């Protein structure tokens, strides 16, 4: 007999009732057709993907700047485990490809299908999902901004079985400007041979991508974001010394995927869209990345919940299972409620991008407000929730032999990537000024008004109170009040929307997972990590 439970490698899809129910609501009539693919990803994520992720994490990519003859190569060398993760993500499970599948698009569920697969995959390994996100982002920007370039490059970026690797990246950050993108110092010069970029890019994830979108300021252009142009770099076009990977970053987490520093020296590039529309075009990729961030946050929260529960159900202390101790049960209930709320909020945003792509203008406005909100809320929650789940395993959770140590390291980037909490809170104030908050509030209130179940009355009331409070604070800041309440207003709004979505989902079954979560999240926080 072993006193220490082994990691449960049963399919995440099979074990996760909360996710299955959320997916069924999100996909509606298309759920039955989509379920086999989701089940396949969930089974692989709990076993092969998780094991490959641990192996690739132990042996991260390495930079080989020159070949044995001293010639510049700027080659990133990967462990075979990472290459297998790429095969599974892009080719087998089509995390990007499904979003460009004509049938999925005709059904209006392309993003829901892709993001649900991505969420499940991320329960096993999330590092490779950064390149997946950016590959999707490059393809989306090209489709929306430059159809001629899209016809050439999107088929390659959506590669499947038998196709050569063609992944995407976004080179945005520089030493002069992280969140302050307008401080970019990279210069674009138009030459007889075309555009050429010169400058340094400071955080370049998926650094050896084949297709890269980069911001640069054309010579003589205005200062700030208004003067930036967007350019496409193709790695095969880069000559010796024109695209130099200076080093790979020694990161806390997401070690499976290379993030580097790049020097561009007259690097050949192609202008994408209008020359003065670079930041506006790149913002489309940035906002898609924020949705990916929120989806991956849900994945790591779900992984934490499943790992903690599996351990607690089989570990015996003081004469009974951990899960049967009242205080432990209380902590698990809180974790599961947070997970249900995060899923409801994020999948509502994912549904909005499908609806917006289908031409729904109201959904487009909701998406504009929901995007910074869901990224802000779930990124912070992911770190706290995974930490709580790790603690449930005691000392074993802290040891790298168990999966949650790696998951926690990987989760720490989620509040940082694609905009920190403060940046996103200020963006939410901005979208309030633009009028995008109104349809979000209207939808939340309509969901609450549609509920009549007595057992959910307290959750309804608390949801309405939070929506009103968030509206009051955000409106005041959008009209000039100092934005010191922006973070609190954002979390208040997120909780109000979660309650509205969970109340609506629990209306027919108030004692099901959604109704229980609504009641729990409506009550005062009872754990130190609760928002």
Secondary structure, 3 states (H helix, E strand, C coil): CCCCCCCCCCCHHHHCHHHHHHHHHHHHHHHHHHHHHHHHHHHHHHHHHHHHHHHHHHCCCEEEEECCCCCEEEEEECCHHHHHHHHHHHHHCCCCHHHHCHHHHHHCCHHHHHHHHHHHHHHHCCCHHHHHHHHHHHHHHHHHHCHHHHHHHHHHHCCCCCCCCCCEEEECECCCCCCCHHHCCCEEEEECCEEEEEEEEEEEECCCCCEEEEEEEECCCCCCHHHEEEEEEEHHHCCCCCEEEEEECCCCCCCCCCEEEEEEEEEEEEECCCCCCHHHHHHHHHHHHHHHHHHHHHHHHHHHHHHHHHHHHHCEECCEEHHHCHHHHHHHHHHHHHHHHHHHHHHHHHHHHHHHHCCCHHHHHHHHHHHHHHHHHHHHHHHHHHHHHHHHCCHHHHCCCCCHHHHHHHHCCCCCCCCCHHHHHHHHHHHHHCCCHHHHHHHHHHHHHCCCCHHHHHHHHHHHHHHHHHHHHHHHHHCCCCHHHHHHHHHHHHHHHHHHHHHHHCCCCCCCHHHHHHHHHHCCCCCCCCC
